[in-house]
Amino acid sequence: MMDYLHTLEQIKAYVQSLFRTVDQNKLFYHDLNHTEEVIEHAVEIANHYRLSDKDFFTLMAACWFHDVGYLQHSKDHEVMGASLAAEFLRNKGLPESHIDEVMACIMATKMPQQPIGLLQQIICDADLYHLGTPAFKERNKAIRKEYEANHAPIDKTKWREENLNFLRAHSYHTAYAVEHLTKGKEDNLAALLKKTEQTQQIQAPAQKENPSVKKEKNDRPDKGIETMFRITSNNHQRLSDMADNKAHIMISTNSIILSVVLSVLLRKLEDNTHLILPTILLLVTCVVAMVFSILATRPNIPSGIFTQDDLRNKRVNLLFFGNFYRMNLPDFDHGMRELMDDRDFLYGSLIKDLHGQGVVLGRKYRLMRTSYNIFMYGIVASVLCFIVAMIIESL
């Protein structure tokens, strides 16, 4: 009777030596780690079905050899793996009928998978176990990297489409895998589909301009342009905050002066009529300076409504709340989707937004400059007037 356990240890050592002695620089997925993972998953499923020693050996031998063909060439690697397995097992004295079973299990992993019998179903499900696990994303990246290293670069969009088609067409074969992995595979399919839809939304503007030309990777919005918009907008916001702070200082200062004048100085004007003109000048200075400061910070709110005609002619800037705050959600949602689907509309809105910020900043700083000038010259004039009045009164 054959010692299956001992033979499996010899198979393991042999396959591991193959992977370690052959250059694997272009194997990012079908490496020794993948083979050992398939072994692990096959054991998990096999234990559920309580296989006989003979069937368990057949399954494990096939798992160890199923991807060694990648060490020579990815094309028809199942045939190469089956041939190496047959050669090794013949040297161990395994009957031809048993060797044929091992080879059949290896060949069952060839795409599209069409396993016959439980053993072939188990190795097929173990080979694609990752489709139903959170590791799918990382393993998929490794597969793409390996493909590009051995063949040619492939567009990310095309790669996602092929993966979507593969996941949709794939089904697990054993009842165990169906129960434990189908939900995870559906989640991975949904995540991939969502990513694909997001990419299509980004690419839609270019495809509208020229439907026959696929959007190339280097045709994406220039990050330098996006950075320019972001930095400029942030600078405008900081300048606006500075203007508001200056206005707050001016309003607070003049409020204090007015409080003192109204509460203290006005009571003494009856006895000090010579101070009436300087006091009036000071009051006027403070009030006018406050008015300009308040005007600089007073918000100017548009109507908050845009029409479909505005949307079609790209006259509305949906990046500013004042243009939509009175619109209902469906109309605003429609407008935003039109904006996101049209690159010219999007960049035009960003330009309008920057221009609008600049116009508001210009108005704020003009009013603040006027306010500061009035306060500066008015205070000087008021003080001089007080001095002159005091001198005249003393004569």
ZALOLO-470763 format. One record per residue (C-alpha): residue number from 1; residue in three letters; z, x, y. Coordinates in steps of 0.25 Angstrom, whole numbers, always signed. Last residue first. Layout:
% residues N
<rec k="NUM" r="ALA" z="Z" x="X" y="Y"/>
...
END
This chain:
% residues 395
<rec k="395" r="LEU" z="+97" x="-29" y="+533"/>
<rec k="394" r="SER" z="+104" x="-31" y="+520"/>
<rec k="393" r="GLU" z="+96" x="-44" y="+517"/>
<rec k="392" r="ILE" z="+83" x="-36" y="+519"/>
<rec k="391" r="ILE" z="+87" x="-26" y="+510"/>
<rec k="390" r="MET" z="+92" x="-36" y="+499"/>
<rec k="389" r="ALA" z="+79" x="-43" y="+500"/>
<rec k="388" r="VAL" z="+71" x="-30" y="+499"/>
<rec k="387" r="ILE" z="+79" x="-26" y="+487"/>
<rec k="386" r="PHE" z="+77" x="-40" y="+480"/>
<rec k="385" r="CYS" z="+62" x="-40" y="+483"/>
<rec k="384" r="LEU" z="+61" x="-26" y="+477"/>
<rec k="383" r="VAL" z="+68" x="-31" y="+465"/>
<rec k="382" r="SER" z="+59" x="-43" y="+464"/>
<rec k="381" r="ALA" z="+47" x="-35" y="+466"/>
<rec k="380" r="VAL" z="+50" x="-25" y="+455"/>
<rec k="379" r="ILE" z="+54" x="-37" y="+446"/>
<rec k="378" r="GLY" z="+41" x="-44" y="+449"/>
<rec k="377" r="TYR" z="+33" x="-31" y="+446"/>
<rec k="376" r="MET" z="+39" x="-29" y="+433"/>
<rec k="375" r="PHE" z="+40" x="-44" y="+429"/>
<rec k="374" r="ILE" z="+26" x="-47" y="+433"/>
<rec k="373" r="ASN" z="+20" x="-35" y="+426"/>
<rec k="372" r="TYR" z="+28" x="-38" y="+413"/>
<rec k="371" r="SER" z="+23" x="-52" y="+413"/>
<rec k="370" r="THR" z="+9" x="-48" y="+416"/>
<rec k="369" r="ARG" z="+9" x="-38" y="+405"/>
<rec k="368" r="MET" z="+15" x="-48" y="+396"/>
<rec k="367" r="LEU" z="+4" x="-58" y="+399"/>
<rec k="366" r="ARG" z="-7" x="-48" y="+397"/>
<rec k="365" r="TYR" z="+0" x="-43" y="+384"/>
<rec k="364" r="LYS" z="+1" x="-57" y="+378"/>
<rec k="363" r="ARG" z="-13" x="-61" y="+382"/>
<rec k="362" r="GLY" z="-19" x="-48" y="+376"/>
<rec k="361" r="LEU" z="-10" x="-50" y="+363"/>
<rec k="360" r="VAL" z="-15" x="-64" y="+361"/>
<rec k="359" r="VAL" z="-30" x="-59" y="+363"/>
<rec k="358" r="GLY" z="-27" x="-48" y="+353"/>
<rec k="357" r="GLN" z="-21" x="-57" y="+343"/>
<rec k="356" r="GLY" z="-33" x="-66" y="+344"/>
<rec k="355" r="HIS" z="-43" x="-55" y="+342"/>
<rec k="354" r="LEU" z="-36" x="-50" y="+330"/>
<rec k="353" r="ASP" z="-36" x="-64" y="+324"/>
<rec k="352" r="LYS" z="-51" x="-66" y="+328"/>
<rec k="351" r="ILE" z="-54" x="-53" y="+321"/>
<rec k="350" r="LEU" z="-46" x="-57" y="+308"/>
<rec k="349" r="SER" z="-53" x="-71" y="+309"/>
<rec k="348" r="GLY" z="-67" x="-63" y="+309"/>
<rec k="347" r="TYR" z="-62" x="-55" y="+298"/>
<rec k="346" r="LEU" z="-60" x="-67" y="+290"/>
<rec k="345" r="PHE" z="-72" x="-75" y="+294"/>
<rec k="344" r="ASP" z="-81" x="-63" y="+291"/>
<rec k="343" r="ARG" z="-74" x="-62" y="+277"/>
<rec k="342" r="ASP" z="-76" x="-77" y="+274"/>
<rec k="341" r="ASP" z="-69" x="-81" y="+262"/>
<rec k="340" r="MET" z="-55" x="-79" y="+268"/>
<rec k="339" r="LEU" z="-58" x="-87" y="+280"/>
<rec k="338" r="GLU" z="-64" x="-98" y="+273"/>
<rec k="337" r="ARG" z="-52" x="-98" y="+264"/>
<rec k="336" r="MET" z="-43" x="-98" y="+277"/>
<rec k="335" r="GLY" z="-50" x="-110" y="+283"/>
<rec k="334" r="HIS" z="-49" x="-118" y="+270"/>
<rec k="333" r="ASP" z="-34" x="-116" y="+269"/>
<rec k="332" r="PHE" z="-33" x="-120" y="+284"/>
<rec k="331" r="ASP" z="-40" x="-133" y="+281"/>
<rec k="330" r="PRO" z="-32" x="-135" y="+269"/>
<rec k="329" r="LEU" z="-19" x="-132" y="+276"/>
<rec k="328" r="ASN" z="-20" x="-141" y="+288"/>
<rec k="327" r="MET" z="-23" x="-135" y="+301"/>
<rec k="326" r="ARG" z="-13" x="-135" y="+313"/>
<rec k="325" r="TYR" z="-9" x="-120" y="+311"/>
<rec k="324" r="PHE" z="-24" x="-116" y="+310"/>
<rec k="323" r="ASN" z="-29" x="-108" y="+322"/>
<rec k="322" r="GLY" z="-15" x="-104" y="+328"/>
<rec k="321" r="PHE" z="-12" x="-98" y="+314"/>
<rec k="320" r="PHE" z="-21" x="-86" y="+317"/>
<rec k="319" r="LEU" z="-29" x="-81" y="+305"/>
<rec k="318" r="LEU" z="-37" x="-93" y="+304"/>
<rec k="317" r="ASN" z="-46" x="-88" y="+316"/>
<rec k="316" r="VAL" z="-56" x="-99" y="+319"/>
<rec k="315" r="ARG" z="-70" x="-98" y="+323"/>
<rec k="314" r="LYS" z="-76" x="-95" y="+310"/>
<rec k="313" r="ASN" z="-88" x="-104" y="+312"/>
<rec k="312" r="ARG" z="-84" x="-112" y="+299"/>
<rec k="311" r="LEU" z="-69" x="-112" y="+302"/>
<rec k="310" r="ASP" z="-71" x="-116" y="+316"/>
<rec k="309" r="ASP" z="-80" x="-127" y="+312"/>
<rec k="308" r="GLN" z="-70" x="-131" y="+301"/>
<rec k="307" r="THR" z="-60" x="-133" y="+313"/>
<rec k="306" r="PHE" z="-48" x="-125" y="+317"/>
<rec k="305" r="ILE" z="-34" x="-130" y="+321"/>
<rec k="304" r="GLY" z="-22" x="-123" y="+326"/>
<rec k="303" r="SER" z="-24" x="-127" y="+341"/>
<rec k="302" r="PRO" z="-21" x="-113" y="+346"/>
<rec k="301" r="ILE" z="-7" x="-109" y="+349"/>
<rec k="300" r="ASN" z="-4" x="-99" y="+361"/>
<rec k="299" r="PRO" z="+10" x="-93" y="+359"/>
<rec k="298" r="ARG" z="+18" x="-90" y="+372"/>
<rec k="297" r="THR" z="+22" x="-75" y="+371"/>
<rec k="296" r="ALA" z="+14" x="-70" y="+383"/>
<rec k="295" r="LEU" z="+16" x="-83" y="+391"/>
<rec k="294" r="ILE" z="+31" x="-81" y="+389"/>
<rec k="293" r="SER" z="+29" x="-67" y="+395"/>
<rec k="292" r="PHE" z="+21" x="-72" y="+406"/>
<rec k="291" r="VAL" z="+31" x="-83" y="+410"/>
<rec k="290" r="MET" z="+42" x="-73" y="+409"/>
<rec k="289" r="ALA" z="+36" x="-64" y="+419"/>
<rec k="288" r="VAL" z="+33" x="-76" y="+428"/>
<rec k="287" r="VAL" z="+48" x="-80" y="+427"/>
<rec k="286" r="CYS" z="+54" x="-66" y="+430"/>
<rec k="285" r="THR" z="+45" x="-63" y="+442"/>
<rec k="284" r="VAL" z="+47" x="-77" y="+448"/>
<rec k="283" r="LEU" z="+62" x="-75" y="+447"/>
<rec k="282" r="LEU" z="+62" x="-61" y="+453"/>
<rec k="281" r="LEU" z="+53" x="-66" y="+464"/>
<rec k="280" r="ILE" z="+62" x="-78" y="+467"/>
<rec k="279" r="THR" z="+74" x="-69" y="+467"/>
<rec k="278" r="PRO" z="+68" x="-59" y="+476"/>
<rec k="277" r="LEU" z="+64" x="-70" y="+486"/>
<rec k="276" r="ILE" z="+77" x="-77" y="+486"/>
<rec k="275" r="LEU" z="+86" x="-64" y="+487"/>
<rec k="274" r="HIS" z="+86" x="-65" y="+503"/>
<rec k="273" r="THR" z="+93" x="-79" y="+501"/>
<rec k="272" r="ASN" z="+105" x="-72" y="+496"/>
<rec k="271" r="ASP" z="+116" x="-83" y="+498"/>
<rec k="270" r="GLU" z="+108" x="-94" y="+492"/>
<rec k="269" r="LEU" z="+101" x="-85" y="+483"/>
<rec k="268" r="LYS" z="+114" x="-82" y="+476"/>
<rec k="267" r="ARG" z="+113" x="-92" y="+465"/>
<rec k="266" r="LEU" z="+99" x="-88" y="+462"/>
<rec k="265" r="LEU" z="+103" x="-74" y="+458"/>
<rec k="264" r="VAL" z="+113" x="-77" y="+447"/>
<rec k="263" r="SER" z="+109" x="-87" y="+437"/>
<rec k="262" r="LEU" z="+94" x="-88" y="+440"/>
<rec k="261" r="VAL" z="+92" x="-73" y="+443"/>
<rec k="260" r="VAL" z="+100" x="-69" y="+430"/>
<rec k="259" r="SER" z="+93" x="-79" y="+421"/>
<rec k="258" r="LEU" z="+79" x="-75" y="+427"/>
<rec k="257" r="ILE" z="+82" x="-60" y="+424"/>
<rec k="256" r="ILE" z="+86" x="-63" y="+410"/>
<rec k="255" r="SER" z="+74" x="-72" y="+407"/>
<rec k="254" r="ASN" z="+65" x="-61" y="+413"/>
<rec k="253" r="THR" z="+70" x="-51" y="+403"/>
<rec k="252" r="SER" z="+70" x="-60" y="+391"/>
<rec k="251" r="ILE" z="+55" x="-65" y="+395"/>
<rec k="250" r="MET" z="+51" x="-50" y="+397"/>
<rec k="249" r="ILE" z="+57" x="-46" y="+384"/>
<rec k="248" r="HIS" z="+51" x="-57" y="+376"/>
<rec k="247" r="ALA" z="+37" x="-54" y="+382"/>
<rec k="246" r="LYS" z="+39" x="-40" y="+378"/>
<rec k="245" r="ASN" z="+43" x="-44" y="+364"/>
<rec k="244" r="ASP" z="+31" x="-54" y="+363"/>
<rec k="243" r="ALA" z="+21" x="-43" y="+367"/>
<rec k="242" r="MET" z="+27" x="-33" y="+357"/>
<rec k="241" r="ASP" z="+25" x="-44" y="+346"/>
<rec k="240" r="SER" z="+11" x="-46" y="+350"/>
<rec k="239" r="LEU" z="+8" x="-31" y="+350"/>
<rec k="238" r="ARG" z="+14" x="-31" y="+336"/>
<rec k="237" r="GLN" z="+5" x="-42" y="+331"/>
<rec k="236" r="HIS" z="-7" x="-36" y="+337"/>
<rec k="235" r="ASN" z="-4" x="-23" y="+330"/>
<rec k="234" r="ASN" z="-2" x="-31" y="+317"/>
<rec k="233" r="SER" z="-16" x="-37" y="+319"/>
<rec k="232" r="THR" z="-22" x="-24" y="+322"/>
<rec k="231" r="ILE" z="-16" x="-18" y="+309"/>
<rec k="230" r="ARG" z="-21" x="-29" y="+300"/>
<rec k="229" r="PHE" z="-35" x="-30" y="+306"/>
<rec k="228" r="MET" z="-37" x="-15" y="+305"/>
<rec k="227" r="THR" z="-31" x="-15" y="+291"/>
<rec k="226" r="GLU" z="-41" x="-26" y="+286"/>
<rec k="225" r="ILE" z="-52" x="-18" y="+292"/>
<rec k="224" r="GLY" z="-48" x="-5" y="+285"/>
<rec k="223" r="LYS" z="-47" x="-13" y="+272"/>
<rec k="222" r="ASP" z="-62" x="-16" y="+273"/>
<rec k="221" r="PRO" z="-64" x="-30" y="+268"/>
<rec k="220" r="ARG" z="-70" x="-29" y="+254"/>
<rec k="219" r="ASP" z="-85" x="-24" y="+253"/>
<rec k="218" r="ASN" z="-81" x="-11" y="+246"/>
<rec k="217" r="LYS" z="-77" x="-19" y="+233"/>
<rec k="216" r="GLU" z="-91" x="-26" y="+233"/>
<rec k="215" r="LYS" z="-93" x="-41" y="+235"/>
<rec k="214" r="LYS" z="-104" x="-45" y="+226"/>
<rec k="213" r="VAL" z="-117" x="-47" y="+232"/>
<rec k="212" r="SER" z="-125" x="-60" y="+229"/>
<rec k="211" r="PRO" z="-116" x="-69" y="+237"/>
<rec k="210" r="ASN" z="-118" x="-61" y="+250"/>
<rec k="209" r="GLU" z="-110" x="-66" y="+262"/>
<rec k="208" r="LYS" z="-103" x="-76" y="+253"/>
<rec k="207" r="GLN" z="-100" x="-65" y="+243"/>
<rec k="206" r="ALA" z="-93" x="-57" y="+254"/>
<rec k="205" r="PRO" z="-84" x="-68" y="+258"/>
<rec k="204" r="ALA" z="-80" x="-72" y="+244"/>
<rec k="203" r="GLN" z="-75" x="-58" y="+240"/>
<rec k="202" r="ILE" z="-61" x="-60" y="+244"/>
<rec k="201" r="GLN" z="-61" x="-74" y="+238"/>
<rec k="200" r="GLN" z="-67" x="-68" y="+225"/>
<rec k="199" r="THR" z="-56" x="-58" y="+224"/>
<rec k="198" r="GLN" z="-45" x="-69" y="+225"/>
<rec k="197" r="GLU" z="-52" x="-77" y="+214"/>
<rec k="196" r="THR" z="-52" x="-65" y="+205"/>
<rec k="195" r="LYS" z="-38" x="-62" y="+207"/>
<rec k="194" r="LYS" z="-34" x="-76" y="+204"/>
<rec k="193" r="LEU" z="-43" x="-76" y="+191"/>
<rec k="192" r="LEU" z="-36" x="-63" y="+187"/>
<rec k="191" r="ALA" z="-22" x="-69" y="+189"/>
<rec k="190" r="ALA" z="-27" x="-82" y="+182"/>
<rec k="189" r="LEU" z="-32" x="-74" y="+170"/>
<rec k="188" r="ASN" z="-19" x="-66" y="+169"/>
<rec k="187" r="ASP" z="-11" x="-78" y="+169"/>
<rec k="186" r="GLU" z="-20" x="-84" y="+158"/>
<rec k="185" r="LYS" z="-18" x="-71" y="+150"/>
<rec k="184" r="GLY" z="-3" x="-72" y="+151"/>
<rec k="183" r="LYS" z="-3" x="-87" y="+146"/>
<rec k="182" r="THR" z="-12" x="-83" y="+135"/>
<rec k="181" r="LEU" z="-3" x="-71" y="+130"/>
<rec k="180" r="HIS" z="+8" x="-77" y="+122"/>
<rec k="179" r="GLU" z="+3" x="-89" y="+116"/>
<rec k="178" r="VAL" z="-11" x="-85" y="+114"/>
<rec k="177" r="ALA" z="-7" x="-71" y="+109"/>
<rec k="176" r="TYR" z="+2" x="-77" y="+98"/>
<rec k="175" r="ALA" z="-9" x="-87" y="+94"/>
<rec k="174" r="THR" z="-18" x="-76" y="+92"/>
<rec k="173" r="HIS" z="-32" x="-75" y="+98"/>
<rec k="172" r="TYR" z="-30" x="-74" y="+113"/>
<rec k="171" r="SER" z="-41" x="-79" y="+122"/>
<rec k="170" r="HIS" z="-51" x="-72" y="+131"/>
<rec k="169" r="ALA" z="-63" x="-78" y="+138"/>
<rec k="168" r="ARG" z="-55" x="-81" y="+151"/>
<rec k="167" r="LEU" z="-49" x="-67" y="+151"/>
<rec k="166" r="PHE" z="-62" x="-61" y="+149"/>
<rec k="165" r="ASN" z="-69" x="-69" y="+160"/>
<rec k="164" r="LEU" z="-58" x="-66" y="+170"/>
<rec k="163" r="ASN" z="-58" x="-51" y="+166"/>
<rec k="162" r="GLU" z="-73" x="-50" y="+168"/>
<rec k="161" r="GLU" z="-71" x="-57" y="+182"/>
<rec k="160" r="ARG" z="-60" x="-47" y="+185"/>
<rec k="159" r="TRP" z="-69" x="-35" y="+182"/>
<rec k="158" r="LYS" z="-80" x="-41" y="+190"/>
<rec k="157" r="THR" z="-71" x="-42" y="+202"/>
<rec k="156" r="LYS" z="-66" x="-28" y="+200"/>
<rec k="155" r="ASP" z="-80" x="-22" y="+200"/>
<rec k="154" r="ILE" z="-82" x="-13" y="+188"/>
<rec k="153" r="PRO" z="-82" x="+2" y="+188"/>
<rec k="152" r="ALA" z="-90" x="+8" y="+177"/>
<rec k="151" r="HIS" z="-89" x="+11" y="+162"/>
<rec k="150" r="ASN" z="-77" x="+19" y="+156"/>
<rec k="149" r="ALA" z="-68" x="+21" y="+168"/>
<rec k="148" r="GLU" z="-72" x="+7" y="+173"/>
<rec k="147" r="TYR" z="-68" x="+0" y="+160"/>
<rec k="146" r="GLU" z="-55" x="+8" y="+159"/>
<rec k="145" r="LYS" z="-51" x="+4" y="+173"/>
<rec k="144" r="ARG" z="-55" x="-10" y="+170"/>
<rec k="143" r="ILE" z="-46" x="-10" y="+158"/>
<rec k="142" r="ALA" z="-34" x="-4" y="+165"/>
<rec k="141" r="LYS" z="-35" x="-14" y="+176"/>
<rec k="140" r="ASN" z="-35" x="-25" y="+165"/>
<rec k="139" r="ARG" z="-23" x="-19" y="+159"/>
<rec k="138" r="GLU" z="-15" x="-19" y="+172"/>
<rec k="137" r="LYS" z="-19" x="-34" y="+174"/>
<rec k="136" r="PHE" z="-16" x="-39" y="+160"/>
<rec k="135" r="ALA" z="-2" x="-32" y="+159"/>
<rec k="134" r="PRO" z="+4" x="-46" y="+163"/>
<rec k="133" r="THR" z="+0" x="-51" y="+149"/>
<rec k="132" r="GLY" z="-11" x="-60" y="+143"/>
<rec k="131" r="LEU" z="-23" x="-51" y="+144"/>
<rec k="130" r="HIS" z="-14" x="-39" y="+139"/>
<rec k="129" r="TYR" z="-15" x="-44" y="+125"/>
<rec k="128" r="LEU" z="-30" x="-41" y="+124"/>
<rec k="127" r="ASP" z="-29" x="-31" y="+112"/>
<rec k="126" r="ALA" z="-17" x="-39" y="+106"/>
<rec k="125" r="ASP" z="-25" x="-52" y="+106"/>
<rec k="124" r="CYS" z="-37" x="-45" y="+99"/>
<rec k="123" r="ILE" z="-28" x="-38" y="+89"/>
<rec k="122" r="ILE" z="-21" x="-51" y="+86"/>
<rec k="121" r="GLN" z="-33" x="-59" y="+84"/>
<rec k="120" r="GLN" z="-39" x="-48" y="+75"/>
<rec k="119" r="LEU" z="-27" x="-49" y="+66"/>
<rec k="118" r="LEU" z="-27" x="-64" y="+66"/>
<rec k="117" r="GLY" z="-41" x="-67" y="+61"/>
<rec k="116" r="ILE" z="-54" x="-65" y="+68"/>
<rec k="115" r="PRO" z="-54" x="-59" y="+82"/>
<rec k="114" r="GLN" z="-66" x="-62" y="+91"/>
<rec k="113" r="GLN" z="-63" x="-54" y="+103"/>
<rec k="112" r="PRO" z="-74" x="-53" y="+114"/>
<rec k="111" r="MET" z="-72" x="-41" y="+114"/>
<rec k="110" r="LYS" z="-69" x="-32" y="+103"/>
<rec k="109" r="THR" z="-55" x="-33" y="+98"/>
<rec k="108" r="ALA" z="-59" x="-39" y="+85"/>
<rec k="107" r="MET" z="-66" x="-26" y="+81"/>
<rec k="106" r="ILE" z="-52" x="-20" y="+80"/>
<rec k="105" r="CYS" z="-47" x="-31" y="+71"/>
<rec k="104" r="ALA" z="-60" x="-30" y="+62"/>
<rec k="103" r="MET" z="-58" x="-15" y="+61"/>
<rec k="102" r="VAL" z="-44" x="-17" y="+56"/>
<rec k="101" r="GLU" z="-48" x="-28" y="+46"/>
<rec k="100" r="ASP" z="-60" x="-19" y="+41"/>
<rec k="99" r="ILE" z="-50" x="-8" y="+38"/>
<rec k="98" r="HIS" z="-42" x="-17" y="+29"/>
<rec k="97" r="SER" z="-54" x="-20" y="+21"/>
<rec k="96" r="GLU" z="-58" x="-6" y="+21"/>
<rec k="95" r="PRO" z="-45" x="-2" y="+14"/>
<rec k="94" r="LEU" z="-36" x="+7" y="+22"/>
<rec k="93" r="GLY" z="-35" x="+22" y="+16"/>
<rec k="92" r="LYS" z="-30" x="+29" y="+28"/>
<rec k="91" r="ASN" z="-43" x="+36" y="+31"/>
<rec k="90" r="ARG" z="-49" x="+22" y="+31"/>
<rec k="89" r="LEU" z="-40" x="+18" y="+41"/>
<rec k="88" r="PHE" z="-44" x="+29" y="+51"/>
<rec k="87" r="GLU" z="-59" x="+27" y="+49"/>
<rec k="86" r="ALA" z="-57" x="+11" y="+50"/>
<rec k="85" r="ALA" z="-49" x="+13" y="+63"/>
<rec k="84" r="LEU" z="-59" x="+22" y="+69"/>
<rec k="83" r="SER" z="-70" x="+13" y="+66"/>
<rec k="82" r="ALA" z="-63" x="+1" y="+72"/>
<rec k="81" r="GLY" z="-60" x="+8" y="+85"/>
<rec k="80" r="MET" z="-74" x="+12" y="+86"/>
<rec k="79" r="VAL" z="-79" x="-2" y="+84"/>
<rec k="78" r="GLU" z="-69" x="-8" y="+94"/>
<rec k="77" r="HIS" z="-73" x="+3" y="+104"/>
<rec k="76" r="ASP" z="-87" x="-4" y="+104"/>
<rec k="75" r="LYS" z="-89" x="+2" y="+118"/>
<rec k="74" r="SER" z="-76" x="+8" y="+124"/>
<rec k="73" r="HIS" z="-79" x="+22" y="+119"/>
<rec k="72" r="GLN" z="-73" x="+33" y="+111"/>
<rec k="71" r="LEU" z="-58" x="+31" y="+114"/>
<rec k="70" r="TYR" z="-61" x="+16" y="+116"/>
<rec k="69" r="GLY" z="-63" x="+15" y="+101"/>
<rec k="68" r="VAL" z="-48" x="+17" y="+100"/>
<rec k="67" r="ASP" z="-46" x="+3" y="+105"/>
<rec k="66" r="HIS" z="-44" x="-6" y="+92"/>
<rec k="65" r="PHE" z="-38" x="+6" y="+84"/>
<rec k="64" r="TRP" z="-23" x="+4" y="+85"/>
<rec k="63" r="CYS" z="-25" x="-12" y="+86"/>
<rec k="62" r="ALA" z="-33" x="-12" y="+73"/>
<rec k="61" r="ALA" z="-23" x="-4" y="+66"/>
<rec k="60" r="MET" z="-12" x="-13" y="+71"/>
<rec k="59" r="LEU" z="-19" x="-26" y="+66"/>
<rec k="58" r="THR" z="-23" x="-20" y="+52"/>
<rec k="57" r="PHE" z="-8" x="-15" y="+50"/>
<rec k="56" r="PHE" z="-3" x="-29" y="+54"/>
<rec k="55" r="ASP" z="-12" x="-36" y="+45"/>
<rec k="54" r="LYS" z="-8" x="-27" y="+33"/>
<rec k="53" r="ASP" z="+7" x="-28" y="+36"/>
<rec k="52" r="SER" z="+6" x="-43" y="+37"/>
<rec k="51" r="LEU" z="+6" x="-50" y="+51"/>
<rec k="50" r="ARG" z="+18" x="-57" y="+56"/>
<rec k="49" r="TYR" z="+10" x="-65" y="+66"/>
<rec k="48" r="HIS" z="+19" x="-63" y="+78"/>
<rec k="47" r="ASN" z="+21" x="-49" y="+74"/>
<rec k="46" r="ALA" z="+6" x="-47" y="+75"/>
<rec k="45" r="ILE" z="+6" x="-52" y="+89"/>
<rec k="44" r="GLU" z="+16" x="-42" y="+94"/>
<rec k="43" r="VAL" z="+10" x="-31" y="+85"/>
<rec k="42" r="ALA" z="-3" x="-33" y="+92"/>
<rec k="41" r="HIS" z="+3" x="-33" y="+105"/>
<rec k="40" r="GLU" z="+9" x="-19" y="+103"/>
<rec k="39" r="ILE" z="-4" x="-14" y="+96"/>
<rec k="38" r="VAL" z="-12" x="-18" y="+108"/>
<rec k="37" r="GLU" z="-2" x="-11" y="+117"/>
<rec k="36" r="GLU" z="-4" x="+2" y="+109"/>
<rec k="35" r="THR" z="-19" x="+1" y="+110"/>
<rec k="34" r="HIS" z="-18" x="-1" y="+125"/>
<rec k="33" r="ASN" z="-9" x="+11" y="+127"/>
<rec k="32" r="LEU" z="-18" x="+19" y="+119"/>
<rec k="31" r="ASP" z="-29" x="+17" y="+128"/>
<rec k="30" r="HIS" z="-39" x="+5" y="+130"/>
<rec k="29" r="TYR" z="-34" x="+2" y="+145"/>
<rec k="28" r="PHE" z="-36" x="+15" y="+154"/>
<rec k="27" r="LEU" z="-45" x="+22" y="+144"/>
<rec k="26" r="LYS" z="-54" x="+31" y="+152"/>
<rec k="25" r="ASN" z="-46" x="+44" y="+152"/>
<rec k="24" r="GLN" z="-43" x="+41" y="+137"/>
<rec k="23" r="ASP" z="-48" x="+55" y="+132"/>
<rec k="22" r="VAL" z="-45" x="+55" y="+117"/>
<rec k="21" r="THR" z="-33" x="+62" y="+110"/>
<rec k="20" r="ARG" z="-22" x="+52" y="+114"/>
<rec k="19" r="PHE" z="-30" x="+40" y="+111"/>
<rec k="18" r="LEU" z="-34" x="+45" y="+97"/>
<rec k="17" r="SER" z="-20" x="+50" y="+94"/>
<rec k="16" r="GLN" z="-14" x="+36" y="+97"/>
<rec k="15" r="VAL" z="-24" x="+30" y="+87"/>
<rec k="14" r="TYR" z="-21" x="+40" y="+76"/>
<rec k="13" r="ALA" z="-6" x="+39" y="+78"/>
<rec k="12" r="LYS" z="-6" x="+23" y="+78"/>
<rec k="11" r="ILE" z="-15" x="+23" y="+66"/>
<rec k="10" r="GLN" z="-6" x="+33" y="+58"/>
<rec k="9" r="GLU" z="+6" x="+24" y="+62"/>
<rec k="8" r="LEU" z="-2" x="+12" y="+57"/>
<rec k="7" r="THR" z="-4" x="+19" y="+44"/>
<rec k="6" r="HIS" z="+11" x="+21" y="+42"/>
<rec k="5" r="LEU" z="+14" x="+6" y="+45"/>
<rec k="4" r="TYR" z="+2" x="+1" y="+36"/>
<rec k="3" r="ASP" z="+7" x="+9" y="+24"/>
<rec k="2" r="MET" z="-4" x="+5" y="+14"/>
<rec k="1" r="MET" z="+0" x="+0" y="+0"/>
END
